Amino acid sequence: MSSIILQFLTSLVGPAISLKQMIQEYQKKRKEKEAIKKELADSLQVEIKEYKTVTDEMANFVEKLMAIAESVDKQPTPGQLIQFIDIGSQIPRMLAKLIAIFIHLARACKDISKQKGFMKSLLTTNRFMHDFVERMGEAYIMKGTVKIDSSFFRFFFMYKQKILKNTEIHKLSKAEKKEIELLKKKVETILRGLNQRFIERHLRKVPVKKWKSSLRQLNKVTKSMTIDTEGMDISGLEDFMPPGLKEVAPFLDKSPP
């Protein structure tokens, strides 16, 4: 799986979590805008619910992985490594679901963007949501495929503060940030233990098979997504990745032999 696709997918989690909050915030604005706000929220309610479900599941798995990392002393035991694989194997499946939901949302936004009167009203009431709908709609190609190009990335960076406003990514205390740094080092220790020799020795273990199967599923689904980063520096996407998921992202980029 392309590292760029992985980075994009994991960076989507923050905006995905905040999507429902952004629309709810949008619904609270002045009374004369109620009709257009309700129409937008109603038209995307299925996709918003799907996003929230999968991101909540993913957050649950990441919390479990972090708990394993916290239990590691100097070196992880084989049991801890297998347990890490067992729980972590579910995250690629969650990312595969995230791709499918992203495509659903892009298709819905493409349909909405064709309603010119609605889009004109949306532009005058909330420029951010107007541009969000347009960018998502343009990403949808056909038959369940999407293409992410520079205009989509520029949307992310242009509205960075607006997107992150509704997430907890940058609201951590110094103590929490220090704790995350410590966890990051422990996760790195675990990842070093998940080398090819360990995988080969435990190839018949159910967690390892689940991990490989999950990664193959994600690799297959990513074929429906094309990412063109020509002329773009996308290193800033890491800013959108929630703590925890950022630390385990290297684990997700391991491909089965």
Buried (B, 14 or more C-beta within 10 A) or exposed (E): BEEBBBBBBBBBBBBBBBBBBBBEBBEEEEEEBEEBBEBBBEBBEEBBEBBBEBBEBBBEBBEBBBEBBEEBEEEBEEEBBBBBBBBBBBBBBBBBBBBBBBBBBBBBBBEBBEBEEBBEBBBEBBEBBBBBBBBBBBBBBEEEBBBBBEBBBEBBBBBBEBBBBBBEBEEEEEEEEEBBEEBBEBBEBBBEBBEEEBBEEBEEBEBBBBBBBBBBBBBEBBEBBBBEBEEBEBEEBEBBBBBBBBBBBBBBBBEEE
